[in-house]
Amino acid sequence: MNKVLWQPDTKRIARSNLHRFMQQAGERACTHFDNYDRLHRWSVERPEDFWSLVWDFTGVQASERGERVLVDGQRMPGARWFPEARLNYAENLLRFGDDRPALVFRNEAGRRDSLSYADLHRRVAQVSSGLRRVGVVEGDRVAGFVPNVIDTAVVMLATASLGAVWTACSPDFGLQGIIDRFGQTSPKVLFTTDGYLYNGKAFDSLQRLAQVLPHLPELGRLVVMPYLNAEPDLSPVPGAVLLNDFIDPAATTPEFTQVAFDSPLCILYSSDTTGVPKCIVHGVGGTLLQHLKEQQLHTDLGRQDTLFYYTTCGWMMWNWMLSGLATGATLVLFDGSPLAPTAEVLWDIVEQEGVTVFGTSAKYIAAQEKAGIRPLHSHRLDALRTLLSTGSPLTHESFEYVYREVKNDLCLSSISGGTDILSCFALGCPILPVHAGELQCLGLGMAVDIWDHGRPVVSGKGELVCSRPFPAMPIGFWNDSDGRKYRDAYFSTFDHVWAQGDYAELTSNGGVVIHGRSDAVLNPGGVRIGTAEIYRQVEKVEAVQEAVAIGQNWQDDVRVILFVVLNPGYRLNTALEQEIRQIILSNTTPRHVPGKIIQVADIPRTRTGKLVELAIRSTVEGRPVKNMEALANPEALEWYRDLPQLKC
């Protein structure tokens, strides 16, 4: 059993939203839910009762709810939730209209702006009216080539208020990456800033968009939101208008178009490196209901909270964070590098803004430890009570670092889901202990299990699956009229069972351990090995900054190849290779020990920080990587071409 690092006290449990929800669930079910496992079992076995209570408990705003909660509940895909409901996502996020700060913006250059809920109402109304004047209606796509600024949140809400569909691309994408995304979804209106900041540099967005526009024949309007300059030069994009010339300044109250529960809300793009991105369409009601559940029950978010998630607008966590407005929390937005102007900039913001819930990536936490950052000793984090981590598995060592060097009274919630569901399968829980290396629990209403060879695994590792429908399943892929691509993506592994593509195991504590992507699982000697198991050990080696492992077909078997990036002052020699192999062998099995260890200068990753084992393996095997634009640093792949070490 993994070590307990934190346990909520009885007062914290009693004050939690989840405790109150359990009491209401008990009244409805005529039983007593005395622990989380019983509540989870009920939420899966009685989905109509559970999701109906989530709707009521979180106060979903709708012009009509209807009597039915679930139709065709045994079909997966194909089940329909709340089929008679009519609602609007933006109306739910704008249910508060007071002077409490809704959005606070910070950037690496020290800029700070804020917007109250009352002012947010007015700004959304102005942009919404401007969109309506240029003919945007329900179902039209509105795109953003945007950094994480206040105007971006306003435009997304204005889009949703009309029942239109929002889609965004981070401004650090190259030309082909933008075309691959917006070229598929054909936006009617495109919003951008004049540029963005990163690591002390200002980057122009308009020159790049000038090359994109010929590939968007259906685009009717380009709107520029000033950010780097108060009066940006629009000459690179003839016909563009400034935001202030686009909005309707007389509008004060948004009009909310009521749409069906499964109407499209937004389109997100997969970070796949095997082809053009999949355009994943998420629904209005499913996204809202799932986010309310995860934020209020699993994260214990309330009106008094300040939520800060370090994310770009192209990552699903931006959409997840934005839904925090429906609870009335204050959201902190940030544009820039998490390490500029200093490696402690995010902790500075957590302290200065009184952040209560801070979210980031596992990679960021590991990097902070490597850099010797000790917020417990350098910052006052009195308000902080929850730390969220996602993007990749959080190691045991990172768990212990947080409690040793960040804060010891903290609910550290490692969460896992993805762009595919715009939410989580496993996540945190404010009434459960935190065990090192584990996600605390399975998500309520999510019938998650571990399968191998088409059957549930009693104990051990396998494919993470979801065997019953849930509201946040995507409503489909864009331009996939017969649903074939959608079914192939999630239901080709197991019939009528969602396969997430994670290699994982359930623990005796009721938690989850993610061992990496199942398509990157290594298979030496027929034994399946998750790459995260190797990374956890290698990261203990002082000389190693980062590592990535792949499997190479070799002599009728598979051998493990480990690529390492070393810290300054180190070089790979026989002694260091032996140290790496020994620490892996001592803590895992002989099958985990790499057959080859090779030093490289960089490791390719997606723009959300995930290592791309498959792209590396394709390069090593001489096969093309089809979607290079999914990579933040595609040039890194050159280190993996024609390596002589792999030929012996």
N, C-alpha and C positions, 0 to 999 in steps of 0.2 A: 504493500500500500504506500502510495506517495505521501510524503511529509505534509502535514497541515501547516500552512504558513499564516493563515488568518481565519478568525472565527467571529462572525457578527455577534454583538452582545444582545441580550434580551430586549433592551430598549430600542435598538436599531431595528430588530426584527418586528417588534410590535408597531413601530411607526411606518413600516414599509407599505407601499401600495400593494405588494404581493400578499402580505398578510391580510389586508382588508379584502382583497379579491378572493382569497381562500375562504374567508368567512361567508362572503356572498355566494360563492360556488357551493359551499356546504348547505346553505339554506335552499338553493335551487335543487340540489341533488338529494336533499333530505339525508345527508350524511355528514361526517366530520372529517375534514382533510387535515390530518395532523402532521403531514410531511409532504415534501415536494414530490416524491415519487408517486404517491397516491393521486395528487392533483394532476400530474402529467399523464398518468394512465387514464384518468377520467377524460382529460382534454382530447386524447386520441380516440378513445372508445366512444365518446359522445360528442362528436365534432359540432353538431348543430347546437347543442346546449352550450358548449364552450364558446364558440365564436359569437353566438347571440349574446352571451354575457360580456364578452370583450367589447362588443358594440355598445352595450348599455354602460358598462363601467367606464369606458373612455369617453363617452358622450359624443359619439359620431353625429355630425350634423347632416341631415338629409331631408329633402322635401318629401320623400317617400321611402319607407323601409320595406314594406310588403310583409306577407305572412311567412313565406318560404325562405329558409336559410340555405338549403343545399338540395340541388336537383341532380340526378344521376350520380349520386355520391360514390358509387363503386367504379365509375369510369375514370381511368387515369392514363392519358389525359382525356378530358371531356366533361368532368364534373363542373357544375355551375353554382356559384355562390350568390346569395341574395339576388335572385333573378328579377325581382320586381322593384329593387331599390333605384332611387334617383338621387344623386348627390354630386358634390363638386369638391375636388381635392383642395383647391385654394380657399374655398369658404371655410373648410375645417382648419386650415392653418392660420386663417385670419379671424378666428372666432373672438379673439381679444382685440380691443381697440383703445387701450389706455396708454398712459405715458411711460409705462415700463419699457426699458430698452428691449427691442426685439433683435436687432443685429448690431454687433460691434465689429468694426473692421480694423485690422492691424496689418502692417506690412514690414518687411525687413528694413526699410528705410526709416522706420519710426513713425509713420503716418498713422493716425487714429481717427476714425469717423464712427458715428453711431446713428441709429434710427429707432425711434420709438414705435410701438405697435400702432399708435394713431397715425403717425407719419407714414408707416409702411402701408396702411390702408389707402392713404391718399396717393402715394407713389404708384401702387399697383393699379389703382383706378385710372391714373393718367396714361400709363403705358397700355393698359387693357383697351382704353378708348382709342388710342392711336392704332393699335392692332386691328381693331374693329373697322376703323376708317379706311384701312388699306385692304379690307376684304377677308381678313382671317376669320374662319368659322370653325366649328367643331370638326375635329379630324385632320385639319391642316397641320403641317409640321412647321415649327419655329425653332431655329437652331441658334446655338451660341458658340462662338469661337472665343472663349472667355477665360480670364483668371477668376479667382475666388474673391470677388468684390461684391459690395452691397447691390450694385445695379444688376448683377447677374441673378441674385435671388429675387429681386423685384420682377425682372423680365420672366423668369420661370413661373412665378406665381400669376403674373398677368396672362401668360399663355394658358395655364391651367384653368384660370377663371373663365376662359372662353370655351373650354372643352377641347382646345387644340393640344397638340402633342409636342412636348419639349424634347430636344436632343442636343447634346453638348459635346464639344471636343476641346481638350486642353490646348492652349495656344503654343505649347512647345512642340506640337506635332509638325512634321514636315509636310511638304506639298502633297505627296501621294497618300499619306495617312488621312489628311482632311478629305481628299477626293474620294478615297475608299469608303469613308463614312457618309458624308453629306451627299455624295453622288448617288448613293443607294436610296436615301430617304427623301431627297428632293424637297428641301425646305422652301416655304413661301417667303419667309422673312428671315434674315440672318443678322444677329447682333454680334458686335465685337467691341473690344476696347482698342485704343490706338497702340497698345503694347502691354508688356508685363515686366515684372522684376524677377531676377533670380541670381543669387550669389553675387550681389553687388553690381550687376549689370542690368541695363534696360534693353529690352528686345522689342523691335518694331513688329506689329502684326499686320499692318495694312499692305506692306509690300508683298507679303506672302499671299494674302487674300486676293490681291490683284491677279495672281496667277491661277487662283482657284475659281474665280467667278465664271470664266468661260465654260467650266465643266458643270455649272449649275444652271441649266437653261430655264428652269421653272422659277428661279428666284425673282421675286418681285421687288424686294427692297433690302438694302443694306443699311443698317443703322449703327453708327459709331458712338460708343459711350466714352467720353473723355476720361482718361485715367493718368497717363504719364504727363499729358499736357492739357491745360485748360481749353486751348483752342487748337486741336490737332490739325495737321495739314491733310486734307482729304484728296489731294490731287492724284495719289496713286490709285484711288478707287472712284472714278467719275460716276456721278449719280448717287453716291452715298449721302446720307443726311446725318446730322448730329442728333443725339437723343432728345435734346431740348426742342428741336424743330419737329420731332416726330410725335411727341406726346401731346395729349390734350390737357393743357394746364387748368381748364375749367372743371375737369372731372374730380369728384371728391370721394365717391363711394363706388366700389367695384360692383358690376353686375355679374352674378354667378350662373353660368349655364349649367343646368342640371343634366347629368349624363348617366348612363347605365353603369352598374357596378364594374362590369368588365370592359368598359370603354378604355381605349389606350390613353395613358398618362404621359409616358416617356419612352424613348428608345435609347437603350444602352448598347455598347459595342463590346463584343468579346475581345480579349487580348490574345487571341489565338495566333500562333505563328505558322499555321499550316495552310493558310489561304486568306482571302479577304475577310474582314471581320463579320461575324454574325450580328445582325441587327435584332436585338432582343427587345420585344415590346412588352412593357409592363402595364398592368391595368390600374385604374383609379382606385377602386375599392380595395383590392387585394393589397396594394402597396400601403395605403393608408392604414388599414386594419392591422396588418403585420407590423408596421413601424410603431403604431400606438402600443401594441402588445409588447414589443421588444423594449421600447423606451420606458414605458410606465411600469411594467411588471418585472422585466429582467434587469433594467438599468436603474429602476426606482426614480425616474425623472419626474420632477414636479415643477410647479409654476415658479418656485423660488430659485431654481437652479440656473447655472450658467454652463452651457455645453460648448466645448471647444474640440473639434476634431481636425487634426492636421490632414488635409486632403486637397486634391485638385478637383475641378469641376468635371473632369473626365472619369473620375473614380466613383464607384457606386456609393461610397461612404459620404459623398457630398449630398446626394439625394436623401440618404438616410438621416444625416444631420439636419437637413432642412425641415424634415417632418417634425423636429422638436418644437417648431413653432405651434403645432397643434396642441401641445401641452402648456404653452405659454412661457417656455423657458427663454432665456437670453442666449443667442448663438454668437459665438466668436468666429469670424472669418479671417483667414490669413493668406497673404500672397507673398511668396518668396521661398528661399531656401530655409530648411529647418536648422541650418548650421550657420546662418548669416544674420547679423554681422558677427555673432559669436555662436559657439556650439550650445549655448544655454538660452538662446532666444525664445524658444517655446516655453521653457520654465519661467522665464521673465514674464511672459504673457499670462501664464497660469496664475502666477502670484499677483500681478498687477490688476487683473480683471476678476479676481476672486472666483476662478473656475472651480466648479464642483465636480464636473465630469469631463475628463480629458481623454481623447482618443488619438491613437497613433498607430504605427506599424511595429511589428516585431523586429524588423530590421533597424528601426530607429532606436528602440530600447537597447538592442545588442550594441549598436554603434556608440550609444551614450556610455555604456559600461566600458567598452574598449577605450574610449577617450578619457576615462577617469572622472566623468561628471558625477557630482554627488549633491543633488538638489536638497537632500535632507539637511545638509550642512550649509548650503549657500542661499536657500530660498525659504520664505515662509509660505507653507502650503497648507495652512490651517483649514481653508475651505474645501480643499480637494478630498473627496471621499471615494471616488471611483475612477479607475484607470482602465481604459479599453484598449485592447491590442488585436490587430488583425493583419491580413495580408499574407502571412505565412505562419507556421507553427512557432509558438513562443517556447523557448527551451527552459528546462529546469533552472539553469544558471541565470537566465533573465528573470524568471520569477523571483529567485532569491536575491538578485541584485535590486529589484524594485523594493522589496521589504527591508533590505539592508541599507540602501543608499537614497531611496526616494521618500518613502513614508511607510511606517510599520502598521498604521491603522488605516487600511485601504482595501477596498474590494477590487482586486485585480482580475478583470474579466477578459480572458482570451476568448475571442469569438470567431466563428467560422461559418461561412455561407458562400456568397459570391454574387457577381454580376448577374448570374443566371436567374436568381430568385430575388435580387435586390434586398436581401435580408439574410437571416442566419438559420442554420440547422442546429447549431450548438452555441451556447453563449453563457453569460453570467447569471448569477442569482443572488439577490441581496440577503437571503435568509440561509444560505449554505456556506460552508467553509471553503476556503481556497486551498487546493492541493497543488504542490509543485508539478508543473508540466501538464496540467489537465485543464480542459475547458470544464467549467463547473457542472453544466447540465445540458440535457437535450431541450430544445425549445418547446414551449407549450404548444399543443396542437400539431406538433410535427412527429409523425410516426417514423422516427429514425431508427435504423438498425444497421448491423454489419452483416454483409452477405459474402459468401464465397461459393463458387460453383453453383449459383442459383439457389442457395439455401442460407438461412440465418446461421451465423457462427455463435455457438454457445459461449466460447471464450477464445480470444485471439484476434488476429487482424484480418481485414478484408475490405471490401468495397462499402463505403458509406452510402446507404440508400434511404429513400423515403417511400414507404409502401402504401400510403393513403394520400388522397388529394389534400391540398392546403390552399388557402386563398391567394397566396403570393406567387403561385406558379405563373410563369409568363403566359400571356394570352396568345403568344405565337412569335414567329419571326417575320420581319418585314419582307415583302415579296416572296412569301412562301405559301401560296394560296391553298395547296393541298396538304400542308402541314408535314410534309415528308422530312424536311430538314430539321424541324423541331423534334419529331419523333426519333429521328436518327441520333440527335444530339444527346437525348436523355433516356430514351426507352429502348435502345437497341441492345443494351447489355442484358437487361432483364425485362421480360414481358410485363407491361403495365406497372412497372416499378421504376421510380426515378433513381437513376444512378448519378451521383454528383461528381464522380471522378476523383474522389479523395480516398486514400488508403489510410484506414483508421482502426481504432479499437475502442470498445466500451470498457470502463474500469469498474472495479468492485464498489467504488464510491458513487456510482451513478454518473460519473463524468466521462469525458471523451478525450482521446489522444489522437491527433492528426499526425500521420507519419509522412505526409507528402502527397503529391499527385499520383494517382494510381497508374496513369500512363507513363510516369517516370520511374515506377518501381523497378528495382534491379532484381535480376533473377539468376544469380550464380548457383550452379548446381541444382537448379529447380526450386531454390528457396527464395521466397519473395522478401525483399528488403526495402523498407521505406528510406528514401534519401535523408529525411530529417534525422533518422537515427545516427547516420554518419556525421552529419553537420554538427550535431550536438557535441560529439566528442572532439571533432577537429577544432571547434571554436575554443576549446580549453587550452590549446597550444598557443603560447605567447607569441610565437613568430607568425602565426597565421592570421591574416586580416579577414579573409573570407575564402570559402571553398564551394565547389560544385562537383557532383558526381554523376557519371553516366555509366551505362552498361555497354560494353563492346563485345560483339560476337567474336569468339576466339576459340579455335580448336574444338568445335562442336559443343561449346559451352558459352557462358557469359562471364567476362571478367570485369571487375569494378575499376574504373578509371577515375582518379581524383585529381581535379585541377585546383591549384591553390594560388591565391594572391597573398604575398607576404608583406608584413609591415616593413617600413624603411629600416635599412641596416641589416636585414636578414637575406640569406640566399639558400636555395634548396641544395642540401648536400646529403651525404649518406647518413650522417648523424641525425639530421632533422627528419629525413624520411623514416628512420627507425623510430624516432620519438612519436611521429604521427601514427605509424602502424601499431606501435605498442599501446598507445592510449585507446585506439579503436578496439584492439584485441582484448584489452583488459576489461572493457566495459560493454562489449557486445559479443560477437561470435567470430570465429575465423572467416565465415562467409562475408562479413562486413569489411574485412581488411582489403584495401585496394591492391590490385595487381600492378598498377602503375600510378605514380604520383608525379605530376607535371606542373611546373611553375608557369603561370601566365600573368600578364600585366593587368588584365581586367576580366570581368565576368559579365556577359550580356544579361540584361534584365528587361522586363516590361516597364512601362512608364509608371506603374504602381509599385515597382520595386521587387517583383517576383523574379526569381531565377528561372531561366528558360532552358531546362535540361534538354527538352526535345529539340530545340533549335541547335544546341551544341552538338547533340548526337547526329542530327542531320548533316551538319557541317563536317563532322569527323568522318561520316560515311560517304561524303561527296555528293549528298543530295541537296537540292536548293531549299532555302528557307523562303517560303512564299510571301509572307507578310512581314517584311523587314520593318515597316512603319510601326509595328506594334512594339518595337524595341526602343528603349531610351538611348541605348548606345550600340547601334548595330555594328559599328566599326570594331567592336571587341571580338566579333566572331572571327576576324582575321587571325587571331592567335591560335585558332583551333584547326586551321586548314593544313593538310599535308604534314602532320607531325611525324617525324621519323621514329619517335619513341613508341608509337602505336603500331609499328610494323614488325615488332619483335617481342 
